[in-house]
Amino acid sequence: MATASGASSAHEDLGMTNAEYEAVCRTLGRSPSSAELAMYSVMWSEHCSYKSSRTHLRRFPTNAPQVIMGPGENAGIVDAGDGLAVAIRMESHNHPSAIEPKQGAATGVGGIIRDILSVGARPVALLDPLFFGPLTSAHSRLIFDGVIRGISSYGNSVGVPTVGGELTFDPCYERNPLVNVVCVGVVEKNRIIHATASRPGSLAVLLGSLTGRDGIGGVSVLASAGFGDVVEDKRPSVQVGDPFEGKRLIEACLELADRGLILGLQDLGGAGLSCATCETASKGGMGMEVDVTAVPLREPGMDPMEILVSESQERMLAIVSPDRLGEVKQVCDRHEVRHSVVGRVVPPAPDAVGRLRVQVGEPGERVVDVPAASLADGAPLYDRPVAPPATARPEAGEDPDELPEPPDPGGDLLAMLQDASYVYEQYDYMLFHSTIAGPGSGAALLRLAVPGKPPTAKAIALSADSNHRLCALDPRLGARHVVAESALNVACVGAVPWALVDCLNFGNPEHPEVMWQFSETVDGITEACNALSVPVVGGNVSFYNESAGRDIDPTPVVTMLGLREVAPAAGSQPWSMREGDHLALLGNDAPQLGGSRWAVDLHGKRGGRPPSLDLEFHARLVRLTVALAIAGMGSVSYLQDVSDGGLAVALAEIALFSGVGVTANGIADNKMALFGESFSRVIVATNDIGSLQVHAEDSGVPCRIIGQAEGGRIRIGGSVDLDLEDAAHTRRSRLQGQLTA
Amino acid sequence: MTTRIAVIVFPGTNCELDTVTALENLGATADLVWHKDTSLGGYDAAVLPGGFAHGDYLRPGAIARFSPIMDAIRELAETGAPVVGICNGFQVLTEAHLLPGALQKNAGLRFICRSVDLTVARSGSVLTRGTTENQKLRIPINHFEGNYTCDSATLEKIERNGQVVLRYLSNPNGSLNDIAGICNKRGNVAGIMPHPERASDRALGSDDGNVLLASLIEASTS
């Protein structure tokens, strides 16, 4: 067996610490070969192993009757009734997008789609929460444009609609943008596929693209380290996407699944073939023998190590029975998808350890012989030091309460209106003809259906949410607010919060205050999910989001999946209020300016008091909102949660979406009432205020009338008076104006 | 006997299921037909649905025109049977020279997905026989290359012959004469950029596309 010469420095080049290298030697009882070392370095990277976060993530509530598959799998899966299950997964592609925005974002989309595909589900929706530096910077404009084009060109062509997302601008993302991607799939419950190789003698078939030298070390060198001054030399670590190959792979895999030809399925993402082979074998308690010479290559001269860790896109590993191989080939040939038997599942050794063995040819030199589980699950776990920051916020002079009253509240309101249609109209959000409410709505609402089969009566809601301003001020409270807001968003379209996935974007975990932010965030999400009875079914952690020594604000992003029992009748969604409707405010009206958009984005004041959150009350408000959305059909014409920008922004958006003005005299003329934020508030437009008040009282939720829908102006209190058309124009042209500035 | 319509699937096509559903909801029988098939025997009409045939590589429709099914499409068109291209299907029909002109990149050089207002320019084609001239329709578009272009002699000819079937009320992509859809001189081969199958259910916003699909079914039956 060949061993790496001078390995003590080789492992450092691969991003491994000395202690980790010694752990590998202990596991093997010898020094690793160069190929083995490369495999351990990617599988034990932060990105693949969650070694810094796993001890914390165990605190998430993951059990609920609807959960079919929880965290740690390719996708979370929940029961949606009617024999259908919904698969959902969320990931980050932050660092690739920082270096090569278009391909970074495109391959993020491609990767998340294959995660959903690997459980046998048809990918039916994408969401993209995006975070950039302000567009006043040329660098940010370049990244912004590339990311949008990447998502648009890949998502549209691969045939999965992009139905929602989020758009946030803040200087902390200037050099380290965040590109988070969510994919949702639908699968018949009895067709769910697992990523396991549990039958000896079955074959590992590599499907899809040729394997090249792209993306080598993507998860270790790129995703698990921060950025220094020079990033260009990391560009070869970014993969290149081919949506047409991805589309053929989707159709081929779904047909293979439909015909019952797949025993196990795993996508090749981070860590490539290393990951797919060791994880399927490890989960099945089996060993696997792989021949790297059977892997179809894009370029000659690739050595076994490169083949094993390449992150070339659009590849899947299918575990199939040898007697069905002919049928598998037939299906793949029809879809013009390349296929090659690269390995064989073997029983575990007498000591019950399934070994992953890699050979160069058959017979040929054996370059890898390791316990499969040691690669998949054997990474050392780190309980990194946790310490709250030395200087507690708010810092002096950072408290927005000390700001004077705004001289022109209408101008401040206009400055906070932003229409993301410039972005989402570059995405196909209508494919599969299920989109009841698409991007631009508080939550997307889709008919629950397997494309091509008759739709069910149900609908699913999806909302991706974050709030870095509050999380920077108080990570635990901020995380609770984020989950609470997401739940209220799906409730506003009549859906019961059903499951949550998260993407936790943080700075360098070797900084104790970052680990403190992380730990607090996990607790905040846990508390909110417990109070709202929502299981966490999956997630992703992205550390090392820092540049030039500065960590980003803690940015947990959550995506709430909601289930609506009866899809809305024609014409009732998306919401649109009618002239003459009453406007009422439901909830705890106790806003604060600390961490608000008005304070941070308009005035640069990042301190102050954040709003409190009563989770028990919030759960009641969520239930009332769902009931109003469904039972109030006919009388209720709009339900909108009050979030970023406070009541003024929420009222303006309702007016703009409906094309009807508002007069809201029931709001005081001060910065707190207009722009203060608290996240347990819902605005209701209704023509039956009496029954709304009865409903609210029965639920123990305060309700007060704040105005009505009328005319063509946005009038709030005595200080905001804007022409609806002018506001619509300003809102619509803001993004485009900044891009062409 | 219900009308049987072939919905052609190239690798990369993605609107085939939506198109089949919309046609079947209107009473037709619609089958998926793979691009490597060579016969459309037994079909009353063919639809080339939207998507990215062959990844739109080289140029949208440029590779699809060589797919084996295209000879059968040509033969079907010659019999006078309806052949309709939607979005990418329209691009394929122009590349195959079954329709004049070409679709180039949108004037803004960006992909556009949104509902647009259209007006019926000619009510006689296989897609518009159930409409009246100047009828207004609201139907989504979803394309990067929907900017219709042709030389001035061709433009003059298709306008004179009444081959323009749909026009944009507010031009989203730079198309000559606001053209959103055209047909051949005989009126049996038509291509449109808007997606009528995406406007086939009021619960999802609009059912204005049904009048076009119902026209196609009626034309296929007669």
Contacts between the chains, C-beta under 8 A, distances in Angstrom:
chain1	res1	chain2	res2	distance
A	152	B	110	7.8
A	152	B	111	5.0
A	153	B	111	7.7
A	156	B	52	7.6
A	156	B	111	6.1
A	156	B	113	7.9
A	156	B	142	7.7
A	156	B	144	7.9
A	157	B	12	7.4
A	157	B	52	4.6
A	157	B	55	6.6
A	157	B	56	6.9
A	159	B	12	7.9
A	159	B	14	3.4
A	159	B	51	6.6
A	159	B	52	7.6
A	242	B	55	7.7
A	243	B	52	7.5
A	243	B	55	6.8
A	244	B	11	7.4
A	244	B	12	5.4
A	244	B	52	6.7
A	244	B	54	7.0
A	244	B	55	2.7
A	244	B	56	7.9
A	244	B	57	6.6
A	245	B	55	8.0
A	247	B	11	7.3
A	247	B	12	5.5
A	247	B	14	7.1
A	247	B	52	7.2
A	247	B	55	7.5
A	248	B	11	5.4
A	248	B	12	7.5
A	251	B	11	7.7
A	334	B	34	7.6
A	335	B	11	6.7
A	336	B	11	5.6
A	421	B	114	7.7
A	424	B	113	7.8
A	425	B	111	8.0
A	425	B	112	5.9
A	425	B	113	5.5
A	425	B	114	5.1
A	426	B	110	5.5
A	426	B	111	4.6
A	426	B	112	7.3
A	426	B	113	7.2
A	427	B	111	7.5
A	427	B	113	6.2
A	428	B	111	7.8
A	428	B	113	5.1
A	428	B	142	5.2
A	429	B	113	6.0
A	430	B	113	6.6
A	430	B	140	5.7
A	430	B	142	6.5
A	430	B	195	7.6
A	430	B	198	5.1
A	431	B	14	6.1
A	431	B	15	6.9
A	431	B	18	7.1
A	431	B	142	7.9
A	432	B	17	7.1
A	432	B	18	6.4
A	433	B	18	4.4
A	433	B	21	6.7
A	433	B	22	7.4
A	433	B	197	6.7
A	433	B	198	6.0
A	433	B	200	7.2
A	433	B	201	7.0
A	433	B	204	6.4
A	434	B	204	7.5
A	435	B	204	6.5
A	436	B	203	6.6
A	436	B	204	6.0
A	447	B	204	7.8
A	451	B	17	4.8
A	451	B	18	7.6
A	452	B	17	3.8
A	452	B	20	7.0
A	452	B	21	7.1
A	567	B	203	7.0
A	568	B	203	7.2
A	569	B	203	7.0
A	570	B	201	7.7
A	570	B	202	4.0
A	570	B	203	4.2
A	571	B	202	6.6
A	571	B	203	7.8
